[in-house]
Amino acid sequence: MAMKKTHDAVYAGEKYNDREGNEKARYINVGSLMARDDGSMTLKLESLPIGFNGWINFYEPKPKDGEQPQRAGRPQRQAGGEMKDDDIPF
């Protein structure tokens, strides 16, 4: 049975204040959410943070170094890196 990674499993850890005083949370990647061929989902945990409160968030994976993000609704570049004028969405 093949599985495909669909989301990163992320824990919103300890809170901290940034330079402007805004409260933020540290996000820790703790594993992966995967889809099986039959449509069911499975969670592979790689770590469990200290102070874990039971909640894990799922986000689409970020592109790896050197990869371009695939965003819906944005025109794709043609081979050679050029875009045609009629590909511009405005």
Beta strands, then each sheet from edge to edge (+ up, - down):
strand 1: 3-17
strand 2: 23-36
strand 3: 41-45
strand 4: 57-59
sheet 1: 3+ 2- 1+ 4-
end
